[in-house]
Amino acid sequence: MENDGDQISESNISKVFDPFFTTKKNGTGLGLFISYNLIKENNGTIEVSNIDNGVRVSLNFQI
C-alpha cells in the first residue's frame, strides 16, 4: 500500500512499531504496535518506508 501524504521523518521511521510511540496530539501509539504483533504471530512481516511522494507499507505472509 502506498500513499501520497507526508513522509515519516527518518528519526521516527525506526520507532513506528514501538508501543505508545505517536506524533499525534491525541494518539495512543498502539495501532501499528498491535498490527505488527498480529502480523508477526501469523508468520508475516510488515515494513514501512518512505518513497518519492509518500509512504509505502508492505505486508508479506508465508503461504
PQR file with spaces between the fields and no chain letter, atoms N, CA, C, O and H, PARSE charges and radii, in Angstrom:
ATOM       1  N    MET     1       0.853   -1.156    0.000 -0.4000 1.5000
ATOM       2  CA   MET     1       0.000    0.000    0.000 -0.0000 2.0000
ATOM       3  C    MET     1       0.907    1.228    0.000  0.5500 1.7000
ATOM       4  O    MET     1       1.936    1.248    0.675 -0.5500 1.4000
ATOM       5  N    GLU     2       0.527    2.232   -0.745 -0.4000 1.5000
ATOM       6  CA   GLU     2       1.269    3.484   -0.792 -0.0000 2.0000
ATOM       7  C    GLU     2       0.312    4.640   -0.631  0.5500 1.7000
ATOM       8  O    GLU     2      -0.865    4.551   -0.982 -0.5500 1.4000
ATOM       9  H    GLU     2      -0.309    2.216   -1.293  0.4000 1.0000
ATOM      10  N    ASN     3       0.834    5.725   -0.094 -0.4000 1.5000
ATOM      11  CA   ASN     3       0.039    6.946   -0.062 -0.0000 2.0000
ATOM      12  C    ASN     3       0.874    8.092   -0.584  0.5500 1.7000
ATOM      13  O    ASN     3       2.082    7.951   -0.774 -0.5500 1.4000
ATOM      14  H    ASN     3       1.790    5.797    0.191  0.4000 1.0000
ATOM      15  N    ASP     4       0.248    9.211   -0.815 -0.4000 1.5000
ATOM      16  CA   ASP     4       0.963   10.386   -1.307 -0.0000 2.0000
ATOM      17  C    ASP     4       0.932   11.507   -0.271  0.5500 1.7000
ATOM      18  O    ASP     4       0.971   12.688   -0.614 -0.5500 1.4000
ATOM      19  H    ASP     4      -0.733    9.326   -0.661  0.4000 1.0000
ATOM      20  N    GLY     5       0.861   11.119    0.993 -0.4000 1.5000
ATOM      21  CA   GLY     5       0.863   12.105    2.074 -0.0000 2.0000
ATOM      22  C    GLY     5       2.275   12.438    2.494  0.5500 1.7000
ATOM      23  O    GLY     5       3.235   12.211    1.758 -0.5500 1.4000
ATOM      24  H    GLY     5       0.830   10.159    1.272  0.4000 1.0000
ATOM      25  N    ASP     6       2.383   12.976    3.681 -0.4000 1.5000
ATOM      26  CA   ASP     6       3.686   13.340    4.226 -0.0000 2.0000
ATOM      27  C    ASP     6       4.523   12.104    4.497  0.5500 1.7000
ATOM      28  O    ASP     6       4.004   11.062    4.899 -0.5500 1.4000
ATOM      29  H    ASP     6       1.603   13.161    4.279  0.4000 1.0000
ATOM      30  N    GLN     7       5.813   12.228    4.273 -0.4000 1.5000
ATOM      31  CA   GLN     7       6.725   11.150    4.621 -0.0000 2.0000
ATOM      32  C    GLN     7       6.930   11.106    6.129  0.5500 1.7000
ATOM      33  O    GLN     7       6.630   12.071    6.832 -0.5500 1.4000
ATOM      34  H    GLN     7       6.235   13.074    3.946  0.4000 1.0000
ATOM      35  N    ILE     8       7.441    9.987    6.619 -0.4000 1.5000
ATOM      36  CA   ILE     8       7.786    9.836    8.026 -0.0000 2.0000
ATOM      37  C    ILE     8       9.233   10.263    8.183  0.5500 1.7000
ATOM      38  O    ILE     8      10.091    9.846    7.405 -0.5500 1.4000
ATOM      39  H    ILE     8       7.686    9.204    6.047  0.4000 1.0000
ATOM      40  N    SER     9       9.513   11.088    9.179 -0.4000 1.5000
ATOM      41  CA   SER     9      10.887   11.553    9.349 -0.0000 2.0000
ATOM      42  C    SER     9      11.810   10.359    9.597  0.5500 1.7000
ATOM      43  O    SER     9      11.407    9.363   10.196 -0.5500 1.4000
ATOM      44  H    SER     9       8.816   11.427    9.812  0.4000 1.0000
ATOM      45  N    GLU    10      13.033   10.475    9.133 -0.4000 1.5000
ATOM      46  CA   GLU    10      13.997    9.382    9.278 -0.0000 2.0000
ATOM      47  C    GLU    10      14.236    9.039   10.745  0.5500 1.7000
ATOM      48  O    GLU    10      14.514    7.885   11.072 -0.5500 1.4000
ATOM      49  H    GLU    10      13.360   11.285    8.646  0.4000 1.0000
ATOM      50  N    SER    11      14.133   10.020   11.623 -0.4000 1.5000
ATOM      51  CA   SER    11      14.336    9.745   13.051 -0.0000 2.0000
ATOM      52  C    SER    11      13.161    8.977   13.656  0.5500 1.7000
ATOM      53  O    SER    11      13.316    8.346   14.702 -0.5500 1.4000
ATOM      54  H    SER    11      13.907   10.957   11.358  0.4000 1.0000
ATOM      55  N    ASN    12      12.000    9.018   13.025 -0.4000 1.5000
ATOM      56  CA   ASN    12      10.814    8.331   13.540 -0.0000 2.0000
ATOM      57  C    ASN    12      10.533    6.994   12.873  0.5500 1.7000
ATOM      58  O    ASN    12       9.839    6.155   13.446 -0.5500 1.4000
ATOM      59  H    ASN    12      11.874    9.531   12.175  0.4000 1.0000
ATOM      60  N    ILE    13      11.055    6.784   11.684 -0.4000 1.5000
ATOM      61  CA   ILE    13      10.665    5.590   10.919 -0.0000 2.0000
ATOM      62  C    ILE    13      11.052    4.298   11.641  0.5500 1.7000
ATOM      63  O    ILE    13      10.366    3.287   11.492 -0.5500 1.4000
ATOM      64  H    ILE    13      11.619    7.466   11.219  0.4000 1.0000
ATOM      65  N    SER    14      12.124    4.312   12.412 -0.4000 1.5000
ATOM      66  CA   SER    14      12.524    3.107   13.138 -0.0000 2.0000
ATOM      67  C    SER    14      11.695    2.899   14.400  0.5500 1.7000
ATOM      68  O    SER    14      11.801    1.850   15.035 -0.5500 1.4000
ATOM      69  H    SER    14      12.681    5.134   12.533  0.4000 1.0000
ATOM      70  N    LYS    15      10.879    3.867   14.773 -0.4000 1.5000
ATOM      71  CA   LYS    15      10.093    3.806   16.003 -0.0000 2.0000
ATOM      72  C    LYS    15       8.615    3.512   15.774  0.5500 1.7000
ATOM      73  O    LYS    15       7.878    3.338   16.744 -0.5500 1.4000
ATOM      74  H    LYS    15      10.793    4.720   14.257  0.4000 1.0000
ATOM      75  N    VAL    16       8.159    3.453   14.533 -0.4000 1.5000
ATOM      76  CA   VAL    16       6.717    3.387   14.261 -0.0000 2.0000
ATOM      77  C    VAL    16       6.030    2.162   14.849  0.5500 1.7000
ATOM      78  O    VAL    16       4.820    2.192   15.071 -0.5500 1.4000
ATOM      79  H    VAL    16       8.758    3.594   13.745  0.4000 1.0000
ATOM      80  N    PHE    17       6.773    1.076   15.109 -0.4000 1.5000
ATOM      81  CA   PHE    17       6.171   -0.126   15.679 -0.0000 2.0000
ATOM      82  C    PHE    17       6.358   -0.213   17.189  0.5500 1.7000
ATOM      83  O    PHE    17       5.929   -1.189   17.804 -0.5500 1.4000
ATOM      84  H    PHE    17       7.757    1.052   14.929  0.4000 1.0000
ATOM      85  N    ASP    18       6.986    0.780   17.793 -0.4000 1.5000
ATOM      86  CA   ASP    18       7.180    0.791   19.244 -0.0000 2.0000
ATOM      87  C    ASP    18       5.869    1.097   19.955  0.5500 1.7000
ATOM      88  O    ASP    18       5.099    1.942   19.498 -0.5500 1.4000
ATOM      89  H    ASP    18       7.335    1.573   17.293  0.4000 1.0000
ATOM      90  N    PRO    19       5.605    0.414   21.079 -0.5600 1.5000
ATOM      91  CA   PRO    19       4.371    0.707   21.815  0.2800 2.0000
ATOM      92  C    PRO    19       4.373    2.131   22.351  0.5500 1.7000
ATOM      93  O    PRO    19       5.381    2.613   22.866 -0.5500 1.4000
ATOM      94  N    PHE    20       3.251    2.783   22.226 -0.4000 1.5000
ATOM      95  CA   PHE    20       2.996    4.133   22.726 -0.0000 2.0000
ATOM      96  C    PHE    20       3.755    5.224   21.974  0.5500 1.7000
ATOM      97  O    PHE    20       3.782    6.369   22.424 -0.5500 1.4000
ATOM      98  H    PHE    20       2.432    2.391   21.808  0.4000 1.0000
ATOM      99  N    PHE    21       4.373    4.894   20.838 -0.4000 1.5000
ATOM     100  CA   PHE    21       5.015    5.933   20.030 -0.0000 2.0000
ATOM     101  C    PHE    21       3.961    6.575   19.140  0.5500 1.7000
ATOM     102  O    PHE    21       3.272    5.884   18.391 -0.5500 1.4000
ATOM     103  H    PHE    21       4.352    3.963   20.472  0.4000 1.0000
ATOM     104  N    THR    22       3.838    7.880   19.222 -0.4000 1.5000
ATOM     105  CA   THR    22       2.908    8.610   18.369 -0.0000 2.0000
ATOM     106  C    THR    22       3.431   10.013   18.143  0.5500 1.7000
ATOM     107  O    THR    22       4.185   10.548   18.955 -0.5500 1.4000
ATOM     108  H    THR    22       4.398    8.441   19.831  0.4000 1.0000
ATOM     109  N    THR    23       3.026   10.597   17.042 -0.4000 1.5000
ATOM     110  CA   THR    23       3.320   12.002   16.773 -0.0000 2.0000
ATOM     111  C    THR    23       2.041   12.823   16.795  0.5500 1.7000
ATOM     112  O    THR    23       2.063   14.032   16.563 -0.5500 1.4000
ATOM     113  H    THR    23       2.413   10.162   16.382  0.4000 1.0000
ATOM     114  N    LYS    24       0.925   12.157   17.077 -0.4000 1.5000
ATOM     115  CA   LYS    24      -0.368   12.832   17.096 -0.0000 2.0000
ATOM     116  C    LYS    24      -0.705   13.304   18.505  0.5500 1.7000
ATOM     117  O    LYS    24      -0.391   12.629   19.486 -0.5500 1.4000
ATOM     118  H    LYS    24       0.907   11.175   17.265  0.4000 1.0000
ATOM     119  N    LYS    25      -1.336   14.446   18.597 -0.4000 1.5000
ATOM     120  CA   LYS    25      -1.677   15.027   19.887 -0.0000 2.0000
ATOM     121  C    LYS    25      -2.553   14.086   20.719  0.5500 1.7000
ATOM     122  O    LYS    25      -2.324   13.939   21.919 -0.5500 1.4000
ATOM     123  H    LYS    25      -1.591   14.994   17.800  0.4000 1.0000
ATOM     124  N    ASN    26      -3.535   13.457   20.110 -0.4000 1.5000
ATOM     125  CA   ASN    26      -4.452   12.583   20.830 -0.0000 2.0000
ATOM     126  C    ASN    26      -4.256   11.110   20.496  0.5500 1.7000
ATOM     127  O    ASN    26      -5.161   10.303   20.713 -0.5500 1.4000
ATOM     128  H    ASN    26      -3.720   13.577   19.134  0.4000 1.0000
ATOM     129  N    GLY    27      -3.103   10.753   19.977 -0.4000 1.5000
ATOM     130  CA   GLY    27      -2.858    9.364   19.620 -0.0000 2.0000
ATOM     131  C    GLY    27      -2.421    8.532   20.813  0.5500 1.7000
ATOM     132  O    GLY    27      -1.894    9.048   21.798 -0.5500 1.4000
ATOM     133  H    GLY    27      -2.369   11.408   19.801  0.4000 1.0000
ATOM     134  N    THR    28      -2.656    7.215   20.698 -0.4000 1.5000
ATOM     135  CA   THR    28      -2.213    6.304   21.759 -0.0000 2.0000
ATOM     136  C    THR    28      -0.915    5.598   21.393  0.5500 1.7000
ATOM     137  O    THR    28      -0.212    5.107   22.276 -0.5500 1.4000
ATOM     138  H    THR    28      -3.084    6.795   19.898  0.4000 1.0000
ATOM     139  N    GLY    29      -0.586    5.539   20.109 -0.4000 1.5000
ATOM     140  CA   GLY    29       0.632    4.864   19.689 -0.0000 2.0000
ATOM     141  C    GLY    29       0.534    3.351   19.762  0.5500 1.7000
ATOM     142  O    GLY    29       1.552    2.670   19.884 -0.5500 1.4000
ATOM     143  H    GLY    29      -1.157    5.938   19.391  0.4000 1.0000
ATOM     144  N    LEU    30      -0.669    2.820   19.688 -0.4000 1.5000
ATOM     145  CA   LEU    30      -0.828    1.369   19.785 -0.0000 2.0000
ATOM     146  C    LEU    30      -1.226    0.705   18.469  0.5500 1.7000
ATOM     147  O    LEU    30      -1.093   -0.512   18.344 -0.5500 1.4000
ATOM     148  H    LEU    30      -1.496    3.374   19.588  0.4000 1.0000
ATOM     149  N    GLY    31      -1.703    1.451   17.501 -0.4000 1.5000
ATOM     150  CA   GLY    31      -2.212    0.869   16.263 -0.0000 2.0000
ATOM     151  C    GLY    31      -1.194    0.053   15.503  0.5500 1.7000
ATOM     152  O    GLY    31      -1.446   -1.118   15.216 -0.5500 1.4000
ATOM     153  H    GLY    31      -1.812    2.440   17.603  0.4000 1.0000
ATOM     154  N    LEU    32      -0.054    0.625   15.166 -0.4000 1.5000
ATOM     155  CA   LEU    32       0.959   -0.119   14.422 -0.0000 2.0000
ATOM     156  C    LEU    32       1.648   -1.151   15.296  0.5500 1.7000
ATOM     157  O    LEU    32       2.103   -2.175   14.785 -0.5500 1.4000
ATOM     158  H    LEU    32       0.151    1.575   15.399  0.4000 1.0000
ATOM     159  N    PHE    33       1.739   -0.912   16.600 -0.4000 1.5000
ATOM     160  CA   PHE    33       2.307   -1.888   17.520 -0.0000 2.0000
ATOM     161  C    PHE    33       1.459   -3.154   17.531  0.5500 1.7000
ATOM     162  O    PHE    33       1.998   -4.258   17.447 -0.5500 1.4000
ATOM     163  H    PHE    33       1.370   -0.080   17.015  0.4000 1.0000
ATOM     164  N    ILE    34       0.149   -3.009   17.634 -0.4000 1.5000
ATOM     165  CA   ILE    34      -0.763   -4.159   17.633 -0.0000 2.0000
ATOM     166  C    ILE    34      -0.727   -4.848   16.271  0.5500 1.7000
ATOM     167  O    ILE    34      -0.655   -6.075   16.198 -0.5500 1.4000
ATOM     168  H    ILE    34      -0.288   -2.112   17.702  0.4000 1.0000
ATOM     169  N    SER    35      -0.776   -4.074   15.203 -0.4000 1.5000
ATOM     170  CA   SER    35      -0.719   -4.651   13.855 -0.0000 2.0000
ATOM     171  C    SER    35       0.556   -5.455   13.656  0.5500 1.7000
ATOM     172  O    SER    35       0.515   -6.572   13.140 -0.5500 1.4000
ATOM     173  H    SER    35      -0.834   -3.078   15.262  0.4000 1.0000
ATOM     174  N    TYR    36       1.683   -4.893   14.061 -0.4000 1.5000
ATOM     175  CA   TYR    36       2.978   -5.568   13.925 -0.0000 2.0000
ATOM     176  C    TYR    36       2.953   -6.922   14.629  0.5500 1.7000
ATOM     177  O    TYR    36       3.390   -7.925   14.065 -0.5500 1.4000
ATOM     178  H    TYR    36       1.716   -3.986   14.480  0.4000 1.0000
ATOM     179  N    ASN    37       2.444   -6.952   15.855 -0.4000 1.5000
ATOM     180  CA   ASN    37       2.424   -8.193   16.622 -0.0000 2.0000
ATOM     181  C    ASN    37       1.468   -9.223   16.040  0.5500 1.7000
ATOM     182  O    ASN    37       1.785  -10.412   16.033 -0.5500 1.4000
ATOM     183  H    ASN    37       2.089   -6.137   16.313  0.4000 1.0000
ATOM     184  N    LEU    38       0.313   -8.802   15.552 -0.4000 1.5000
ATOM     185  CA   LEU    38      -0.621   -9.737   14.916 -0.0000 2.0000
ATOM     186  C    LEU    38      -0.022  -10.334   13.649  0.5500 1.7000
ATOM     187  O    LEU    38      -0.150  -11.532   13.397 -0.5500 1.4000
ATOM     188  H    LEU    38       0.055   -7.836   15.557  0.4000 1.0000
ATOM     189  N    ILE    39       0.623   -9.501   12.864 -0.4000 1.5000
ATOM     190  CA   ILE    39       1.240   -9.973   11.622 -0.0000 2.0000
ATOM     191  C    ILE    39       2.378  -10.939   11.941  0.5500 1.7000
ATOM     192  O    ILE    39       2.508  -11.982   11.300 -0.5500 1.4000
ATOM     193  H    ILE    39       0.727   -8.528   13.069  0.4000 1.0000
ATOM     194  N    LYS    40       3.201  -10.593   12.928 -0.4000 1.5000
ATOM     195  CA   LYS    40       4.311  -11.449   13.330 -0.0000 2.0000
ATOM     196  C    LYS    40       3.818  -12.800   13.834  0.5500 1.7000
ATOM     197  O    LYS    40       4.407  -13.831   13.509 -0.5500 1.4000
ATOM     198  H    LYS    40       3.096   -9.745   13.448  0.4000 1.0000
ATOM     199  N    GLU    41       2.740  -12.810   14.628 -0.4000 1.5000
ATOM     200  CA   GLU    41       2.168  -14.062   15.140 -0.0000 2.0000
ATOM     201  C    GLU    41       1.650  -14.964   14.028  0.5500 1.7000
ATOM     202  O    GLU    41       1.513  -16.173   14.218 -0.5500 1.4000
ATOM     203  H    GLU    41       2.262  -11.973   14.893  0.4000 1.0000
ATOM     204  N    ASN    42       1.365  -14.387   12.883 -0.4000 1.5000
ATOM     205  CA   ASN    42       0.865  -15.142   11.744 -0.0000 2.0000
ATOM     206  C    ASN    42       1.936  -15.331   10.668  0.5500 1.7000
ATOM     207  O    ASN    42       1.632  -15.455    9.482 -0.5500 1.4000
ATOM     208  H    ASN    42       1.476  -13.405   12.729  0.4000 1.0000
ATOM     209  N    ASN    43       3.191  -15.349   11.111 -0.4000 1.5000
ATOM     210  CA   ASN    43       4.353  -15.603   10.237 -0.0000 2.0000
ATOM     211  C    ASN    43       4.455  -14.615    9.092  0.5500 1.7000
ATOM     212  O    ASN    43       4.809  -14.986    7.973 -0.5500 1.4000
ATOM     213  H    ASN    43       3.437  -15.248   12.075  0.4000 1.0000
ATOM     214  N    GLY    44       4.148  -13.375    9.365 -0.4000 1.5000
ATOM     215  CA   GLY    44       4.254  -12.345    8.354 -0.0000 2.0000
ATOM     216  C    GLY    44       5.248  -11.268    8.743  0.5500 1.7000
ATOM     217  O    GLY    44       5.794  -11.263    9.846 -0.5500 1.4000
ATOM     218  H    GLY    44       3.860  -13.073   10.274  0.4000 1.0000
ATOM     219  N    THR    45       5.465  -10.373    7.824 -0.4000 1.5000
ATOM     220  CA   THR    45       6.313   -9.212    8.084 -0.0000 2.0000
ATOM     221  C    THR    45       5.588   -7.962    7.612  0.5500 1.7000
ATOM     222  O    THR    45       4.762   -8.013    6.701 -0.5500 1.4000
ATOM     223  H    THR    45       5.022  -10.377    6.928  0.4000 1.0000
ATOM     224  N    ILE    46       5.906   -6.853    8.236 -0.4000 1.5000
ATOM     225  CA   ILE    46       5.394   -5.554    7.821 -0.0000 2.0000
ATOM     226  C    ILE    46       6.573   -4.598    7.792  0.5500 1.7000
ATOM     227  O    ILE    46       7.386   -4.577    8.716 -0.5500 1.4000
ATOM     228  H    ILE    46       6.577   -6.812    8.976  0.4000 1.0000
ATOM     229  N    GLU    47       6.663   -3.818    6.743 -0.4000 1.5000
ATOM     230  CA   GLU    47       7.747   -2.853    6.583 -0.0000 2.0000
ATOM     231  C    GLU    47       7.150   -1.509    6.182  0.5500 1.7000
ATOM     232  O    GLU    47       6.198   -1.443    5.404 -0.5500 1.4000
ATOM     233  H    GLU    47       6.003   -3.835    5.992  0.4000 1.0000
ATOM     234  N    VAL    48       7.718   -0.454    6.720 -0.4000 1.5000
ATOM     235  CA   VAL    48       7.311    0.905    6.378 -0.0000 2.0000
ATOM     236  C    VAL    48       8.525    1.626    5.817  0.5500 1.7000
ATOM     237  O    VAL    48       9.604    1.597    6.409 -0.5500 1.4000
ATOM     238  H    VAL    48       8.491   -0.508    7.352  0.4000 1.0000
ATOM     239  N    SER    49       8.343    2.273    4.670 -0.4000 1.5000
ATOM     240  CA   SER    49       9.455    3.008    4.065 -0.0000 2.0000
ATOM     241  C    SER    49       8.932    4.254    3.357  0.5500 1.7000
ATOM     242  O    SER    49       7.794    4.295    2.888 -0.5500 1.4000
ATOM     243  H    SER    49       7.467    2.296    4.189  0.4000 1.0000
ATOM     244  N    ASN    50       9.776    5.246    3.293 -0.4000 1.5000
ATOM     245  CA   ASN    50       9.452    6.459    2.537 -0.0000 2.0000
ATOM     246  C    ASN    50       9.713    6.214    1.067  0.5500 1.7000
ATOM     247  O    ASN    50      10.686    5.554    0.703 -0.5500 1.4000
ATOM     248  H    ASN    50      10.700    5.213    3.674  0.4000 1.0000
ATOM     249  N    ILE    51       8.852    6.739    0.230 -0.4000 1.5000
ATOM     250  CA   ILE    51       9.053    6.709   -1.215 -0.0000 2.0000
ATOM     251  C    ILE    51       9.075    8.153   -1.699  0.5500 1.7000
ATOM     252  O    ILE    51       8.887    9.075   -0.906 -0.5500 1.4000
ATOM     253  H    ILE    51       8.061    7.275    0.526  0.4000 1.0000
ATOM     254  N    ASP    52       9.299    8.353   -2.973 -0.4000 1.5000
ATOM     255  CA   ASP    52       9.451    9.711   -3.504 -0.0000 2.0000
ATOM     256  C    ASP    52       8.321   10.649   -3.109  0.5500 1.7000
ATOM     257  O    ASP    52       8.570   11.807   -2.773 -0.5500 1.4000
ATOM     258  H    ASP    52       9.452    7.604   -3.617  0.4000 1.0000
ATOM     259  N    ASN    53       7.104   10.175   -3.143 -0.4000 1.5000
ATOM     260  CA   ASN    53       5.970   11.074   -2.917 -0.0000 2.0000
ATOM     261  C    ASN    53       5.073   10.627   -1.758  0.5500 1.7000
ATOM     262  O    ASN    53       3.884   10.949   -1.748 -0.5500 1.4000
ATOM     263  H    ASN    53       6.902    9.234   -3.416  0.4000 1.0000
ATOM     264  N    GLY    54       5.619    9.891   -0.781 -0.4000 1.5000
ATOM     265  CA   GLY    54       4.791    9.466    0.338 -0.0000 2.0000
ATOM     266  C    GLY    54       5.411    8.339    1.121  0.5500 1.7000
ATOM     267  O    GLY    54       6.619    8.318    1.354 -0.5500 1.4000
ATOM     268  H    GLY    54       6.584    9.630   -0.789  0.4000 1.0000
ATOM     269  N    VAL    55       4.567    7.389    1.534 -0.4000 1.5000
ATOM     270  CA   VAL    55       4.993    6.273    2.375 -0.0000 2.0000
ATOM     271  C    VAL    55       4.467    4.968    1.790  0.5500 1.7000
ATOM     272  O    VAL    55       3.354    4.915    1.269 -0.5500 1.4000
ATOM     273  H    VAL    55       3.585    7.406    1.345  0.4000 1.0000
ATOM     274  N    ARG    56       5.280    3.915    1.881 -0.4000 1.5000
ATOM     275  CA   ARG    56       4.868    2.590    1.434 -0.0000 2.0000
ATOM     276  C    ARG    56       4.833    1.668    2.656  0.5500 1.7000
ATOM     277  O    ARG    56       5.769    1.650    3.455 -0.5500 1.4000
ATOM     278  H    ARG    56       6.185    3.959    2.305  0.4000 1.0000
ATOM     279  N    VAL    57       3.750    0.907    2.792 -0.4000 1.5000
ATOM     280  CA   VAL    57       3.623   -0.126    3.818 -0.0000 2.0000
ATOM     281  C    VAL    57       3.508   -1.455    3.086  0.5500 1.7000
ATOM     282  O    VAL    57       2.611   -1.651    2.267 -0.5500 1.4000
ATOM     283  H    VAL    57       2.990    0.922    2.143  0.4000 1.0000
ATOM     284  N    SER    58       4.422   -2.359    3.390 -0.4000 1.5000
ATOM     285  CA   SER    58       4.440   -3.674    2.726 -0.0000 2.0000
ATOM     286  C    SER    58       4.148   -4.766    3.735  0.5500 1.7000
ATOM     287  O    SER    58       4.788   -4.842    4.784 -0.5500 1.4000
ATOM     288  H    SER    58       5.151   -2.200    4.055  0.4000 1.0000
ATOM     289  N    LEU    59       3.173   -5.617    3.416 -0.4000 1.5000
ATOM     290  CA   LEU    59       2.835   -6.779    4.227 -0.0000 2.0000
ATOM     291  C    LEU    59       3.184   -8.023    3.440  0.5500 1.7000
ATOM     292  O    LEU    59       2.848   -8.133    2.261 -0.5500 1.4000
ATOM     293  H    LEU    59       2.653   -5.555    2.564  0.4000 1.0000
ATOM     294  N    ASN    60       3.861   -8.966    4.090 -0.4000 1.5000
ATOM     295  CA   ASN    60       4.231  -10.222    3.439 -0.0000 2.0000
ATOM     296  C    ASN    60       3.877  -11.374    4.363  0.5500 1.7000
ATOM     297  O    ASN    60       4.187  -11.344    5.555 -0.5500 1.4000
ATOM     298  H    ASN    60       4.134   -8.877    5.048  0.4000 1.0000
ATOM     299  N    PHE    61       3.225  -12.394    3.806 -0.4000 1.5000
ATOM     300  CA   PHE    61       2.855  -13.575    4.572 -0.0000 2.0000
ATOM     301  C    PHE    61       3.338  -14.823    3.855  0.5500 1.7000
ATOM     302  O    PHE    61       3.336  -14.890    2.626 -0.5500 1.4000
ATOM     303  H    PHE    61       2.973  -12.419    2.838  0.4000 1.0000
ATOM     304  N    GLN    62       3.751  -15.808    4.640 -0.4000 1.5000
ATOM     305  CA   GLN    62       4.131  -17.091    4.068 -0.0000 2.0000
ATOM     306  C    GLN    62       2.870  -17.890    3.752  0.5500 1.7000
ATOM     307  O    GLN    62       1.901  -17.868    4.511 -0.5500 1.4000
ATOM     308  H    GLN    62       3.753  -15.753    5.638  0.4000 1.0000
ATOM     309  N    ILE    63       2.895  -18.583    2.637 -0.4000 1.5000
ATOM     310  CA   ILE    63       1.745  -19.396    2.242 -0.0000 2.0000
ATOM     311  C    ILE    63       2.041  -20.849    2.527  0.5500 1.7000
ATOM     312  O    ILE    63       1.203  -21.712    2.268 -0.5500 1.4000
ATOM     313  H    ILE    63       3.683  -18.601    2.021  0.4000 1.0000
